[in-house]
Each structure stands twice: as structure tokens, then as C-alpha cells.
Amino acid sequence: MGFTLEKDIPDLKDKVILVTGGNSGLGYETIQESAPNACPISVLTLDLSSFDSIKAAARTFRERETRLDVLVNNAGIMMVPEGLTREGYEIQFGTNYLGHALLTNLLLPVLEATTKLSPDVRVVTVSSATELRAPEDVYNFEQLKTTCSDLHTTTRYGISKLANLHYSSALARHYEASGIKFICTHPGAANTNLHRDSNGFFLRLFLHAAIPFLPSAETGALNQIWATVSPESRNGGLYAPVGKPWSTSKNGQNVELGEELFSWTQKALRRHLEKS
């Protein structure tokens, strides 16, 4: 039998789990479906398009909690109109990827400290099969400090999701001795409100027409819930629904690209980490 919510979610009452984007969609379902087995739920204000907001949220979390067993990097925006984050990055890359990269780095000390208390500490990052839409020459870092107006919104979204995948895999390599599992998932298609700000009339029309035929958000959340609790998940694992090996694109399998992104990211975030 496959993974089921009823029989496969263990007792989580002694754990601290942080889920970004928990107010709706897959994040909401991840929290709700885990809730009967989990600790009390509290809310943390977080805007992933603002480094100041991310740093404030991380400070608040560290003041509230002394441990973090699982970080689920779930929140995201999809195929939105052109825009920039507060720091001037392309809006989807900056929000979906770089915001989560900063949050993960800010919480790494808490995650590492938790490995002294528990043998099971994880960072689950939600990517997407749309990483296939990223171009071959994917990481033009100068261009990613613009709106990338010459790229289609689905391409910009694909870049952000490929970056999620690459960074999760790079963290698994660089922190292999830490005791933290870094896991990346894609949810498959699901009926959520992620498309609500999608750019372009025909794209919105297509998405609205397709939604009634998509699996529910509850079904879409199963893979990241599996990654959060399953003893079968491994460090550096890439998983398709539910708990199956994910065969990513050629770009997704390119370790050199992942290392290029990792190196650039650590440099881009350095001053923000030093001040937090």
C-alpha cells in the first residue's frame, strides 16, 4: 500500500515544524493534515519578497523556539506579471528561491542545534516539474537583477523552481555531515490558488479551465508531507508524488550548475547573514 495520512504520519507532538505559505494551498493542507499528530499551531508573519521581513521572521522564530525539527520551504508565487523584490531581484526568482535560501541560512544554526536533540531533522523544499521550462543558459545573475522582461512568465517561474532544486541538492552535499536531511519534492498538478495572479489572459483562461480536473490541494500536499515524516526519505533526495524518485531535467541533474548557484547565493546573502 502507498502512503496514507491515516496510518503513516507519526506522533509529531514533540517536534517544531515551520511551514512557509501555511495560510493557503499546499502549505495549509500540510499543516492541517499533520495537525492531529502535531504540536500546537502558531502564526509567523513572513514576506519572502523582502529580506527585512525574512530576517525579522527568523528573529521572531529564534525568540520563540529553541529547536526546529522540520523546515518546509513551501510558499511561492506562480507566473505573475513582471516585477522586482524589495532587493531588486526578478520577483519569482527572488520570492520562490532567494527568499527561501535566506530563511534556510538564518535558521541553519537552530536546525543544527536540533540534531543534538533528535536524529531526524529535515529541510523540505518544494520545487516543481516546471523546472523543465528553465532555459539552458539558466543562471544569468545580472539579468536576474532585472524584471527579465524578455522571458515568458512560465520561463521565469521555471528558473525559480530549478533554483530550489539545485540549492536543496547543494545543501545536501555541503552539509552532509550536519545530520540534517535536505529533501526536494515536486507536488504534481493540484487545485490551489497559486495561479491566482498568473499573467496573461489566455494563460489564466487555460488555468481556470483546467482547475476542475486537477487533484485537490490535499492530494497535492501528500508528497511534501511524505518527505516531512517518512523514514524512507534520504538526504539529497528528489521526489515525485508520492515518495517516488524524481527524474529531473538535464539542467536539474547538472551538479556544476548547482554549485554555481550555491556559490553565487552564499555571496549574495553574506551581508544579510552577518547582520542577523
C-alpha positions in Angstrom: 0.0 0.0 0.0 1.1 3.6 -0.6 1.5 6.5 1.8 -1.7 7.4 3.6 -2.4 10.2 6.1 -4.3 7.9 8.4 -1.6 5.3 9.0 1.8 6.9 8.1 2.0 10.2 10.0 3.8 9.5 13.3 3.4 11.4 16.6 4.8 14.9 16.0 3.8 16.5 19.3 7.4 17.0 20.5 8.6 18.4 17.2 8.7 22.0 15.9 7.8 22.3 12.3 7.9 25.5 10.3 5.9 25.6 7.0 6.1 28.7 4.8 2.9 29.6 3.0 0.8 27.9 5.6 -2.2 30.2 5.1 -3.4 28.5 1.9 -2.9 25.8 -0.7 -0.3 23.0 -0.2 1.1 24.7 2.9 -2.3 24.9 4.6 -3.0 21.3 3.8 0.4 20.2 5.1 -0.4 21.8 8.4 -4.0 20.7 8.6 -3.3 17.0 7.7 -0.4 16.9 10.2 -2.3 18.7 12.9 -3.9 15.7 14.6 -0.4 14.3 15.3 1.4 17.6 15.8 2.2 20.3 18.3 0.0 23.5 18.6 -0.1 25.8 15.6 1.2 29.3 15.8 1.5 32.0 13.1 4.6 33.8 11.9 4.4 36.9 9.6 6.7 36.5 6.6 7.0 38.2 3.2 9.5 36.2 1.1 9.9 39.1 -1.3 11.6 41.2 1.4 14.9 40.4 3.1 13.9 42.6 6.0 10.7 40.7 6.6 12.6 37.4 6.3 15.2 38.5 8.9 12.5 39.7 11.2 10.6 36.4 10.9 13.8 34.4 11.6 14.5 36.6 14.7 11.0 36.1 16.0 11.2 32.3 15.5 14.5 32.1 17.3 13.0 34.1 20.2 10.0 31.7 20.4 11.7 28.4 19.8 14.9 26.6 20.8 14.6 23.8 18.3 13.4 23.3 14.7 12.9 19.7 13.5 11.5 20.4 10.1 11.5 23.4 7.8 9.2 23.2 4.8 10.0 25.7 2.2 6.6 25.6 0.5 5.4 29.2 -0.2 5.6 30.6 -3.7 4.1 32.7 -6.5 3.5 31.4 -10.0 3.6 33.0 -13.4 2.9 36.5 -12.1 3.3 39.8 -14.0 6.8 41.3 -14.3 8.2 42.7 -11.0 11.0 43.0 -8.6 11.5 42.1 -5.0 12.5 44.7 -2.4 16.1 44.0 -3.1 15.7 44.2 -6.9 15.6 40.6 -8.0 13.2 39.2 -10.5 10.0 38.7 -8.5 9.6 34.9 -8.9 13.3 34.1 -8.5 13.6 36.4 -5.6 10.5 35.2 -3.8 10.3 31.4 -4.6 14.1 30.8 -4.4 16.2 33.6 -2.9 13.8 34.3 0.0 13.7 30.7 1.0 17.5 30.4 0.6 17.9 33.3 3.1 15.4 31.9 5.5 17.1 28.5 5.4 20.5 30.0 6.1 19.2 32.1 9.0 17.6 29.0 10.6 20.5 26.6 10.0 22.0 27.2 13.4 18.7 26.2 15.0 18.4 23.1 12.8 22.0 22.1 13.6 21.4 22.5 17.3 18.3 20.3 17.0 20.4 17.4 15.6 21.9 17.2 19.1 18.3 16.5 20.4 16.9 14.4 17.6 18.3 12.1 14.9 15.6 13.3 12.5 16.0 16.9 11.3 14.9 18.0 7.8 14.6 20.8 5.3 11.9 20.0 2.7 11.9 22.3 -0.3 9.1 22.3 -2.8 10.1 22.7 -6.4 8.1 21.9 -9.5 8.3 19.8 -12.7 8.0 23.2 -14.3 11.8 23.4 -13.8 11.8 21.9 -17.3 10.9 25.3 -18.6 14.1 26.9 -17.4 16.4 27.8 -20.4 19.7 26.0 -20.9 21.7 29.2 -20.0 19.7 29.4 -16.8 21.7 31.5 -14.3 22.3 34.9 -15.9 22.7 36.6 -12.5 22.9 40.1 -13.9 19.7 39.5 -15.8 18.0 38.2 -12.6 18.6 41.6 -11.1 16.0 42.9 -13.6 12.4 42.0 -14.4 13.6 39.6 -17.1 11.0 41.1 -19.4 12.4 39.2 -22.4 11.5 35.9 -20.7 8.0 34.4 -20.6 6.5 34.3 -17.1 6.5 30.4 -17.2 10.2 30.5 -18.0 10.8 32.8 -15.1 8.8 30.5 -12.8 10.8 27.5 -14.1 14.1 29.2 -13.3 12.9 29.8 -9.7 11.9 26.2 -9.3 15.1 24.8 -10.8 17.0 27.0 -8.4 15.0 25.5 -5.5 16.0 22.0 -6.7 19.7 22.9 -7.2 20.1 24.7 -3.9 18.5 21.8 -1.9 20.9 19.4 -3.6 23.8 21.6 -2.9 22.9 22.0 0.7 22.7 18.2 1.0 26.3 18.0 -0.3 27.8 20.9 1.7 26.1 19.9 4.9 26.2 16.1 4.6 28.0 15.8 8.0 25.5 18.0 9.8 22.8 15.4 10.4 20.2 17.4 8.6 18.3 15.9 5.6 17.8 18.2 2.7 15.0 16.9 0.6 13.3 18.3 -2.6 9.9 17.5 -3.9 7.5 18.4 -6.6 3.8 18.2 -5.9 2.4 17.3 -9.3 -0.6 19.3 -10.6 -3.0 20.4 -7.8 -6.1 22.6 -7.4 -4.7 25.5 -5.4 -4.8 29.3 -5.6 -1.2 29.6 -6.7 -2.4 30.6 -10.2 -4.5 33.5 -9.0 -2.0 36.2 -10.1 -1.0 34.4 -13.3 0.0 36.8 -16.1 -1.8 36.9 -19.4 -5.5 36.4 -20.4 -5.0 33.1 -22.3 -2.8 31.6 -19.5 -5.4 32.5 -16.9 -8.2 31.2 -19.1 -6.3 27.8 -19.6 -5.6 27.5 -15.8 -9.2 28.3 -14.8 -10.5 25.7 -17.3 -8.1 23.1 -16.1 -8.6 23.6 -12.4 -11.8 21.5 -12.0 -9.9 18.5 -13.4 -6.9 18.8 -11.1 -6.3 16.7 -8.0 -7.2 18.5 -4.7 -4.7 20.6 -2.7 -4.8 17.8 -0.1 -3.6 15.3 -2.7 -1.0 17.7 -3.9 0.4 18.1 -0.4 0.9 14.4 0.1 4.4 14.3 -1.4 5.8 17.1 0.9 4.0 15.5 3.9 5.7 12.2 3.0 9.0 14.0 2.8 8.4 15.6 6.2 7.7 12.4 8.0 8.8 9.3 6.1 11.8 7.3 7.3 12.5 6.3 3.7 13.5 9.8 2.5 17.2 10.4 2.2 19.5 13.4 2.3 19.7 14.9 -1.2 16.6 13.0 -2.3 14.5 14.4 -5.2 10.9 13.0 -5.0 7.9 12.9 -7.3 4.4 12.0 -5.9 4.4 10.2 -3.7 7.9 9.3 -2.5 9.0 8.2 -5.9 12.4 9.1 -7.4 12.1 12.3 -9.5 13.8 12.2 -12.9 14.5 15.8 -13.4 15.6 17.7 -16.5 19.2 17.7 -17.8 19.6 21.1 -16.1 18.3 19.6 -12.9 20.9 16.9 -13.0 23.8 19.3 -13.6 25.8 19.5 -10.4 28.1 22.2 -11.8 25.1 24.4 -12.4 24.0 23.7 -8.8 27.4 24.6 -7.4 27.5 27.8 -9.5 24.2 28.8 -8.0 25.2 27.8 -4.5 28.4 29.9 -4.7 26.6 33.0 -6.0 23.8 32.6 -3.5 26.2 32.5 -0.5 27.9 35.6 -1.7 24.7 37.4 -2.4 23.3 36.6 1.1 26.5 37.1 3.1 26.0 40.6 4.4 22.4 39.8 5.3 23.5 36.8 7.3 26.2 38.8 9.1 23.7 41.3 10.4 21.1 38.9 11.6 
